[in-house]
Amino acid sequence: DFNEFKQAFEKVGEATETALIVLAEKMNPFNVPKTGLDRRSSAIVVRQEIETKWKKEFTLEFSRDRKSMSTYCTPLKPSRLGTGPKLFVKGAPEGVLERCSHARVGTAKVPLNSTLKNRILDLTRQYGTGRDTLRCLALATADNPMKPEEMDLGDSTKFFTYEVNLTFVGVVGMLDPPRKEVFDSIVRCRAAGIRVIVITGDNKATAEAIC
């Protein structure tokens, strides 16, 4: 949201979700006109347009076994994405890609063969271990998801069976460095003979590069 006093944008909610919303606002997939809008209105007008097209019905929360989460949405109005419900998925690239059968290339939906999958994974590893050491999330959709009444929403161990036959949409890389105070804390631990163990849900190569 835009802080009028500070004249700056501030995140509301989780940092990852905020970053994804900002990305969507900058991409402006529906070409929403922004001419004449102030800074705050220009930033949120895209999100408001998206919210007129889809209604979130429920969320399949993140779980460690599948390393992903998803949102079941129904269309409020027809669009080029179709007229039926969709499951929008985000998560660890390796896990999400394993459940993808297709990939979206431009406006086309193509089979996800091993060559294309390996190319995506290679690029993802480059993003995660390169100069910026980005934390990567894969984005995908289930274009014909299971009906809600057929899902057991109370058992998270079954969620991975609903996030199947996915269409890979892309990989998002986010700069997510350790907090500034972490470096001094690590130095002190080493000086005191304390072994530091990092527990993370990130890709192993990304975690090693950050550390």
Residue pairs with C-beta under 8 A, 6 or more apart in sequence:
1 9
1 10
1 12
1 40
1 44
2 8
2 9
2 10
2 39
2 40
2 43
3 9
3 10
4 40
9 43
11 18
12 18
15 176
16 137
16 174
19 172
19 174
20 90
20 172
21 47
22 43
23 172
24 46
24 47
24 50
25 43
25 44
25 46
25 47
28 34
28 46
29 46
29 50
30 46
30 49
30 50
30 53
32 45
32 46
32 49
34 42
34 45
37 45
52 76
52 77
53 75
53 76
53 77
53 79
54 73
54 74
54 75
54 76
55 73
55 74
55 75
55 76
56 71
56 72
56 73
57 72
57 73
57 74
57 85
57 148
58 71
58 72
58 148
58 153
59 69
59 70
59 71
59 72
60 69
60 70
60 71
60 72
60 87
60 153
60 156
60 159
60 162
60 163
61 69
61 156
61 159
62 68
62 69
62 91
63 69
63 156
63 157
63 159
63 160
64 201
65 157
65 160
66 91
66 95
66 159
66 160
66 163
67 91
67 92
67 95
67 201
68 89
68 90
68 91
68 92
68 95
68 96
68 160
68 163
69 89
69 90
69 91
70 87
70 88
70 89
70 90
70 142
70 159
70 162
70 163
71 87
71 88
72 85
72 86
72 87
72 145
72 148
73 85
73 86
73 87
73 88
74 85
75 81
75 82
75 83
75 84
75 85
75 86
82 143
84 143
84 144
85 145
86 141
86 142
86 143
86 145
87 141
87 142
87 145
87 162
87 163
88 139
88 141
89 96
89 139
89 140
89 141
89 142
89 163
89 166
90 96
90 137
90 138
90 139
90 140
90 172
91 137
91 138
92 137
92 138
92 201
92 203
93 120
93 121
93 124
93 136
93 137
93 138
93 171
93 203
94 121
94 203
95 138
96 138
96 139
96 140
96 163
96 166
96 168
97 112
97 117
97 120
97 121
97 138
97 168
99 140
99 160
99 163
99 164
99 165
99 166
100 112
100 117
100 140
100 166
100 167
100 168
101 111
101 112
101 165
101 166
101 167
102 109
102 110
102 111
102 112
102 166
102 167
102 168
103 109
103 110
103 111
103 112
103 116
103 120
103 167
103 168
103 169
104 110
104 167
104 168
104 169
104 170
109 167
110 116
112 168
120 168
120 171
123 171
124 136
124 138
124 171
124 203
125 203
125 205
127 134
127 136
127 171
127 173
128 134
128 135
128 136
128 173
128 203
128 205
128 206
128 209
129 205
129 206
129 208
129 209
132 173
132 175
133 175
133 177
133 206
133 209
133 210
134 173
134 174
134 175
134 176
134 206
135 173
135 174
135 175
135 176
135 202
135 203
135 206
136 171
136 172
136 173
136 174
136 203
136 206
137 171
137 172
137 174
138 168
138 170
138 171
139 168
139 169
139 170
139 171
139 172
140 166
140 167
140 168
140 169
141 166
141 167
141 169
142 162
142 163
142 164
142 165
142 166
142 167
143 167
144 165
145 162
146 162
151 158
151 162
152 158
176 210
177 210
178 210
186 196
189 195
189 196
190 196
198 207
198 211
200 207
202 210
